[in-house]
């Protein structure tokens, strides 16, 4: 595998200056895919030949001075929930969905208008309903940070982070309903962004929860995240300074002492506390606080939240024949949703709305909230084969991330080191609704302080 690093901005510059071709870039991604996919299983569908053809077209356009946007020529993996014309959608299920689901929604359309190159569709938990990344139909991608044991890659965007570590893509598109971008990003040592609900359209994406689903991004660094987010958010326009770095000196960093730290594995907690100390040394004002409404909202999530009844309703309407064939870890929760009455569903929505409104007042006191992204190390697949063990680990994996979804906030994760099992640890930053640019700007300076992911993590052992 090629281990050289260039930022997305540098790739974009080199492509435009003809110092590197898109064809060369796709050839390198293909080589990385072929060299490790049998071990990693990141992709449901690899689209290398179309990617090569599009790369040739990109190079021809650059040669005559045509520039369609910042992502032109950049290789992107796409979670197998998104519609991409010409590529099947399985949504992690045993059979492909109707061809109508291949239609591109606004997020994919923005990417394709810029001639970003989709290299393939990455694996997902079936209908995105799980935080560890397992899939009984197509196999669970292997976390590249474990060379000798099959550990989970995080989910539900299970192949997304793996594709970035693999080097088969430079950006990964995922979705996040309870942490499904941030958990795999954290577990594979990548950067992940959950956008605010409603900021990016859900059209063209197979739904899990119509009330909570959000499109999101995984990248290798925060610097890359700023580039990719701006390009998609502005629909291919270059917006100077949209995600400018935010100074750490004087930054009010809220550290909730309740909820997020319960049962955190000691080596994970120690790494996060070390990072907090470094932020304080850089001039940040650390504010230890209690974040209200977390337990009340999380209890609703534990009972199935909004996702279970909303997915059950969707499947009953569109794919009732699939329910009995669902992955067992998904089927039990979908079938259990039959016991949730309409009155209870509406009560849950009302409670979550109230909790989110009440908790948002914390941003009058602080600029950003900070916590461990995932409080546990990525479990061994063998250790979660039992249903009860899976359920416990799945809830722990999603516990810290789901709060931002339930409260309607944006959030991101960036890597800060390796835990006692030599697996990546993520630092979660949370901000209020529609504050993505500010959140990314803060993360940029944190990354400058502690180092980029591969600087603090090294190289994944499975790719050595």
MINU-498896 format. One record per atom (N, C-alpha, C): x, y, z. Coordinates in steps of 0.1 Angstrom, whole numbers, plus 2048, in hexadecimal, padded with zeros to 3 digits. Layout:
N
XYZ...
END
This chain:
464
8087F480080080080080980D8008058167F880C8237F880982B80581382F80C81183681981384581981684A80D81985880C80C86080F80D86C8158018738188018818107F688480A7F48918057E58958097E38A180C7D68A68107CD8A68047C08A68067B78A87FA7BA8B57F37BD8BF7FA7C08CC7F37CC8CA7EA7D68C37EF7E28C17E77DF8B87DB7D78AE7DD7D38A57D17CC8AE7C77C38B67CC7BB8BF7C27C58C87BB7CE8CE7C27D88D77BB7E08D07B17E58C47B57EE8BC7AC7E68B879F7DA8B47A17D28B07957D08BC78C7CE8C77917CB8D37897D88D87827E38D67897F08DA7837F68CF77A7EF8C47797F48B97708018B37768038B478380E8AD78980B89F78D7FE89C78C7F988E78F7EC88D7877E98817827DD87F77B7D38777847C68797807BC8727877BD8637857C185F7797C38517757CE84B77E7D88527817E384D78A7DD84B7987D585579D7CF8547AA7C68487AB7BD8467A17B483B7A27BC82D7A17C682D7997CE8217987D581D7A67D98287AD7DE8257BA7D38207C47C78267C37BC8217CC7B98137C87B980F7BB7B68027B77C07F87BC7CD7FC7BB7D77F37C07D67F17CF7D27FB7D77D07F97E57C47F07E87BA7F27E07AE7E97E17B27DB7DF7B87D87D47BB7CA7D07C57C47DA7CE7CC7E07D87C77E97D37C37F77C67C77FA7C27C58087B37C180A7AB7C27FF79D7C18007997B28057A17A880179E79B80679E79A8157A77A281B7A87A282A79E7AB83079C7B782A7947C28317857C282D7817BE8217737BD81D76C7CA8207727D581A76C7E281C7607E581375F7DE8077567E27FD74C7D77FA73F7DB7F87357D37F27367D27E37397DE7DD73B7DF7CE7477E87CB7507E27C475C7EA7BF7597EE7B175C7FB7AE7588007A076580579976F7FD79A77C80279577D8067867767FE77E77780176F77080F76C76481177275E81E76F76682977576C82778177483178778083577E78682A77879182D76F78D83576378183275D77C83975277984875577384A76177085776577D85F76878785876D79485F76F79A86476279985B75879F86074B79786C74678A86C74878287874478688474C78888375978C88E76179A89475C7A388B7597B088F7547AF8977477A689273E7A489973179E8A77337958A873D78F8B57407998BF7467A18BA7507AB8C27567B58C774B7B88BF7417C18C27377BD8CE72E7B08D072E7AB8DC7267A58E772F7A98E673C7A58F17457978F074B7908E574A7838E47507848E075E77E8E776777E8E47767708E577B76B8D977F75D8D878475B8D97937668DA79A7648DB7A976F8D57B07708D87BD77C8D37C577E8C47C67738BC7C47748AE7C67778A77B87798AE7AE77C8A97A17888A07A178689379E79188979D7948837AA78D8867B57908807C27888737C478F8687C878885C7CA78085B7D77748577D676A8577E27648497E37638437EF75B8387F174E83C7F77438347F47368387F772F82D7FF72983080A72282581271682080971481380A70A80C8026FC80F8076F981B80A6EB82080C6E882B8026F38317FD6F183C7F36EE8377E56E583E7DE6E383B7D06EE8417C86F58387C06FF83D7B66FB8377A96F883F79F6F38397926FC82E78D6F68237896FE81878470480E78E70281179B7078087A56FC8037AD6FC7F67B06F07F07B86F17F57C66E57F57CD6E47F97DB6DE7EC7E26E67E87EC6E17DD7F46DD7E18026E27EC8076E07F18146E37E781F6ED7DF81C6F27D48256E97C88256DE7C881D6D47BD81D6D97B28146D27A68146D679B80C6D479C7FD6CB7A57F96C87A77EB6C87B67E76CB7B97DB6CB7C77D76BD7CD7D76BD7DA7DA6B07E17DA6AC7E57CB6A07E97C969C7ED7BC6A57F77B56A57F77A86AE8007A16AC80F7A46A08127A869C8207AA6A58267B56AA81D7BE6B38227C96C18267C46C48237B76D18287B26D18367AE6C683D7AE6C584B7AB6CD8537B56D585D7B06DD8657B96D58707BF6D78717CC6D187D7D46DB8887D36D88937DB6E089F7DA6EE89E7DE6F18957E86FF8947EC70788D7E17038827DC70A87C7D170A8857C46FF88C7C26FF8957B670989F7B770B8A57C37168AF7C57238A97C372689D7C77328967C57348947B672A88F7AF72C88B7A172C8987987268A279C7278AF7947358B479473C8B179E74A8B579F7548AB79974E8A079475689478F75F88F79A75A88E7A67608867B075E8777AB76886F7AE7678617A87638577B37578517B17538467BA75A8397B67628347C07698287BD76181B7C175781D7C974F8117CD7468147D873E80A7DC73480B7E77398027F273B8097FE74080280A7357FB8127397F08197307E98217297F182C71D7ED8307167F383B70F7E884370C7EB84F7037E38576F67E38506EE7D88506E27D78496D87E384D6D47EB8436CC7F68456D280084F6DF7FF8516E680985A6E38078686DD7FC86D6D87FB87A6E17F48836ED7FA8866F67F488F7037FD89070A7FC89B71680589D7237FE89D7237F189B7307E989B7357E688D72C7E58847307E287672E7D48717277CC8797257BE87571B7BC86A71C7B28617137AF8577137A085470879985770778B85670678784770279083E70078C83070D78D82871579782B72179A82272E79A82A72D79783673A79783E73D7A48447447A484F7477B18567557B58527577C284D7647C684A76D7C585677A7C38537847C185D78A7CF86178C7D186E7927DE8727A17DC86F7A77E58667B57E38627BF7E586E7BA7EA8797C37EC8847C67E088C7BF7D58897C17C888F7C67BE8857D27BB8867D87B287B7D67A387E7D47A088B7D379188E7C578D8927BC7968967AE79389A7A479B89279979588F78E79D8887877A589278A7B28927837BC89A7797C489276F7C98987657D089176A7DE88C7667E388076A7EF87B7617FB87F7577F888774D80388A74280387F73680888372C80887972281487C71981687471580C86A71D80E85D72481985B72C81C84F7398138507378068507427FD85474E7FC84A74B7FE83E7567FE83475C80B83275681683675B82383376882683976A82584677782884C78281E84777E81284578780884078C80C83278481182978881581C79382081C79282982679C8348277A982E82C7A98258367B581F83B7BB8178307B38108287B880881D7BF8108127BA81D8117C08258067B98237F97AD81E7F97A581C7ED79D8287EA79C8327F379483E7F279A8487FB7978557F879D86080079286780878586580477986A80B76F85E80C76885D81775E85281875185981C74685681473985B81873285182172C85582C72584C83571885383971184C84270585384970785185870085985F70185986E6F385B8746EE85187A6E18528816E38528906ED84B8956F084A8A36FF84A8A670784C89B71584B89C71C84489071484188671983887B72383D87272784A87373384F86D73E85087773B85588374585888D74B84B89374384189574883589B75282E89274F82B88575982587D76582E87B76383B87A76F84487977884388577284389177984189D78083489E77982989B77F81B89C78A81889278A82088779481E87C79E82987B79E8338857A883D8857A684887B79A84B87779785586D78F86187378D86B86B78587686F77787486A76C87787275F87586D75688187274D88586974489086B73588C86A72D88E87571F88D87471989B87271389D86770D8AA8647008AC86C6FB8B886D6EF8BB8736E38B586B6D98B08726CD8AB86B6C78B68626C68B28566BF8BC84C6C98C58456D68C58496DF8CD8426E28C88346E48BB8336E58B48266D98AB8246D48AB8186C88A38146CA8948166C088D81A6C087F81B6BA87880F6B68808056B187A7F86BC8717F26B88667ED6C185D7E66C98547F06C58547FC6CC84C8076C284380D6C483680D6BB82C8146B98308236AD8328286AC8378356AD82C8406B283084C6B08298586A68308616A983C8646A084486C69E85286569285486168F86185A69086D86369086B87069187687A69F87987E6A886F87C6B68718816C186F8776BE86986B6C98668626D087385D6DD87385C6E587E8566F087884D6F287E8426FE87B83A70A88084171587983E72287D84572E87983D73A87E84274687C83B75187584475986D83E76586884477186C83C77B87184278787583B79487084379F87283D7AC86E8457B087884F7AD88584D7B188F8567A689A8577A78A386179D8AE8627A08B78567AC8B98527AF8C28467A78BD83A7A78B08387A08AA82D7918AC82F78C8AA83B77E8AC83E7798BA83B7818C483E77E8D283B77C8D482C7858CE8247858CF8167798C88107768BB81476B8B380F75E8B981375C8BD82074F8C382474C8CF81D7568D881B7538E581474F8E28067568D97FF7538D67F17448D17EF7408C87F87328C27F77288CC7FC72B8D38077218DC80D71E8E88047298EC7FD7278F87F37248F37E57228E67E471E8E17D67288E47CC7358E27D07408E37C67468F17C57408FB7CC7469087CC7519097D675B9117D47669137DD76291F7E676191C7F375D9267FD76992880677093380477D93680B77A93881A78193182278193383177492E83776C92583076092083676391884376D91084377190884E77E90D85478091A85678D91F85A79091A86879D91886B7A191387979C91D88379891888F79392089A79E91F8A57A292B8AA7AD92B8B47A99238C17B391B8C67B19148D27B291D8DF7BA9278DE7BC9308E97AE9388EC7A99358F879C93B8FC7909338F87929288F07879208ED7809198F977391A8FA76C9149067689069027708FD90876E8EE9057668E891175A8E490E7528DD9187558CE9197578C992475A8BB92674F8B69307458AF92A73A8AA93374089F93C73E8A094974389695273988B95572D88D95072388295272287B94471C86F94571786793972386293172A86B92A73486792074085F92674286093274E85A93874B84D94073F84994073B83D94774083094074882894874D81C94275681E93675D82993576782B92B77382292E77881B92478481392679081D92B7978199357A182293B7AB8289317B08209287BA82691F7B48309157A782E9127A083890979E84591179984391D79784F9267A48579287AF85092A7BC85692C7C085E9207BF8599147C28609087BA86D9067AD86C9097A58789087A98829127AC87E91E7B08889297BD88E9257C688691F7D388C91B7D18979107C78949077C489E8FD7BE8AA9037B58A990D7AF8B49147BA8BD91A7C48B69207CF8BD9277D78C591C7D98C09107E08C79067D88D39017CB8D29007C38DD8FC7C48E89077C48E49137C58EE91E7D38F691D7DD8EE91A7EA8F49197EB8FD90D7E38FB9037E29048F77D99108F97D49119057CC91D9087BD91B9087B890F9067AA90C9067A590D91479991291679291292378A90592578E8FC92E7878F093077C8F293A7708EF9367658F193F75F8E39427618DE94E75B8D195274C8D49567438CC9507358CF95272C8C39527208C49557168BA95470D8BD94870C8B493F7038B69336F58B09366EB8B89366DE8B493A6D78AB92F6CE8A39336C589C92B6CB8909246D888D9266DE88191F6D78749236D68729306D08659346C28639306BA86E9306AC86D92B6AB86991D6B38709146B386D9066B985F9036C385C90A6CA84F9076C084390B6B88459156AF83A9196A583890E6A18429076988408FB69F8398F06AC83C8EE6B48358E46B58268E86B88238F46B98158F96AC80D8F66A18148F669480D8F469180C8E569A8108DC69880F8CE69781C8C76968278D06968348CB68B8378C068F83F8B66878418AA68A83889F69783389E69C82C89369481F89169281789C68C80A89B67E80B89567581489A66781589466881B88667182488467182A87667782086C68181886F68580E86667B8038646747FF86F66A7F586E65F7FA86465B80686665080C85D65580C84F66181084C66681183F66780383866C7F984066D7EB83A65F7E58386567E88416487E283F6417E88336457F583063E7FB8246457F78176527F681765A7F480B65F7E68096647E081366B7D38126667C981D6597C681E6557BD82965B7AF82865E7AB81C66479D81B67279D8206797A88236867A88286877A683767C7A983E67D7A984C68279C85267C79184E68078485368E78084F6937868456A17838406AC78D8456A879684E6B17A08536BC79985B6C879F85B6D379B8646CD79A8726CF78F8796C978D8866CB7998906D67A08906D87AB8996D07B78956CB7B78896C27C28856B37BE8866B07B18836A37AC88369C7AD8906A37AA89B69D7AA8A86987B88AC6A07C28A869B7D08AC6907D58A36907D18966857D588D6787CE8916797C189466D7BA8986687C08A66717C38AF66D7C98BC6667D68BB6687DD8B06627EA8AE6527E98AC64E7DD8A963F7DB8A86387DE8B563F7DD8C06397DF8CD6397EE8D163E7F78C963F8058CC63280C8C662A8118CE61D8178C96208258C361782A8BB6188378B56198428C06128408CB6128498D66208498DC62683E8DE63483D8E463E8438DA63C8418CD6458468C36458568C463985B8C463886A8C563D86F8D263B8688DD64086C8E965086D8E96568638E36648638E166986F8D96628728CF66687E8C766588B8CF65B88C8D66598988DE6648998E966788E8F067188E8FA67E8928F568288C8E968F88F8E369089D8DF6858A38DA6858B18D66878BA8E26818B68ED6828BE8F96908BD8FF6968B18FF6A38AE9046AE8B68FC6AC8B68EF6B68BD8E66B58CC8E86A98D18EA6A88E08EC6AE8E38FA6AC8DB9046B18DE9116C08DD9126C68D390B6D48D190C6DC8DC9046D68E18FA6DC8EB8F16E18F78F86DB8FA9046DF90690B6EE9059106F48F99107028F891370B90090B7079038FE70F90A8F570F9198F870791D90270992B90771692C91071A92191572592091E73291C91773191490D73D90E90773C90F8F874790E8F174790F8E27469018DC74A8F78E374A8E98DE74A8E08EA7448D48E87458C98F274E8BE8ED7558B88F775F8AE8F475C8A18FC75F8968F675D8898FD76587E8F57678728FB76B8678F37618648E87658608DC75B85D8D27558508D575D8468D77588388DB75F8348E775882F8F275E82C8FE76481F9007638168F57698098F57728078E977B7FD8EB7837F98DF77B7F18D677E7F18C97777E98BF7767DA8C376B7D58C576A7C78CA76F7BD8C07747B28C57767A68BC7697A18B776979D8AA75C7978A575878B8AC7617838B175E7778B875777A8C575B7858CB7557898D874778E8D87427918CC7347968CC72B78D8C372F7818C27277778BB71A7748C271A7758CF70E7738D77067808D76F977E8D66F07898D46F17938E06F278E8EC6F27978F76FF79F8F770A7988F471779F8F37177AA8E87117A68DD7107B08D27087BC8D76FD7BA8DD6F47C58E16FB7CE8EB7027C98F470A7D18FE7147D98F771C7D38EF7277DA8E87227E58DE7177E18D77117EB8CE70C7F78D57057F68E07018018E770C80A8ED7178038F172280B8F67298128EB72A80C8DF7318138D472A81F8D071C81F8D171482B8CC7118358D77138318E470E8398EF7138488EE72084A8EC7248588EC7218608DF71F8598D471D8608C870E8638C670585B8CB6F785C8C86F18698CE6F786F8D86F287B8DF6F08868D46FA8888CC6FA8928C26EE8908B86EC8848B56E08818AC6D38848B36D28808BF6C58818C76C38908CA6CD8988CB6CC8A68CE6CC8AF8C26CE8AA8B66CE8B18AA6DA8BA8A76E68B58AC6F38BD8AB6FB8B78A07068BE89D7108B989471C8B489D7248AB89872F8A58A073A89F89774689F89C75089889475A89089D76188889876C88089F7798828987848828A079188189A79A8798A37A487289D7AC8688A47B686F8AD7B88698B97C286F8C37CD8658C77CC8598C37D684F8C77D08418C77D88388CD7D48298CE7D28258DD7C881D8DF7C58188EC7CE80D8F07CB8078FC7D37FC9017D37F08F87C97EE8EF7C87E38E57CF7E78D87D57F38D87DB7F88CB7D17FB8C07C57FF8C57BA8038BB7B78128BD7B38188B27B18278B17A782C8BB7AA8388C07A183F8CA79D84C8C379084F8C478B85C8BE7878668C97898728C678487D8CE7788838C776D8848CF76188A8C975F8988CD75C8A08C27588AE8C47498B08C07428B78C97338B98C67308C88C57288CC8BC7248DA8BB7158DB8B87108E78B97018E98B76FE8E78A86F18E68A56EC8E58986F28EF88E6F68EB8836FB8F38787088FA87B7108F488471D8FB8887288F38827268EC8777318E387173E8EB86F73D8F68697498FE86575190187274A90687C7519098887588FD88F7508F288F7558E58947628E088D7618E188076D8DC8787788E687A7768F387B7808FC87E7878FA88B7808F68967858F28A378E8E68A17888DC89A7908CF89879C8D189079D8DB8877A98DD87F7B48E18897B28EA8927BC8EE89B7C08E38A67B68DB8A97B98D08B27C38C68AA7C08C389E7C88BB8967D68C18947D78CE8927E48D48927EC8D389F7E58D28AA7EB8D18B77F08C38BA7E88B98B77EB8AB8BB7F18A38AF7EF8A78A37F48A08987E88998907EB8978837E189087B7E088187F7D587B87B7D286D87F7DE86487E7E38638717EE85A86F7FB85E8767FC86A87A80886F8828078698907FB8698967FA8648A47F68558A57F284F8997EF84189A7F983889380083D88980983488180182D87780682287280081B8677F880F86C7ED80C8667E580186A7EC7F48687ED7EB8727F57DF8717F17D58667E47D58637DF7CB8597E47CF84B7E97DB84A7EE7E083D7FD7E183C8037DC8478127DD8478187D283E
END
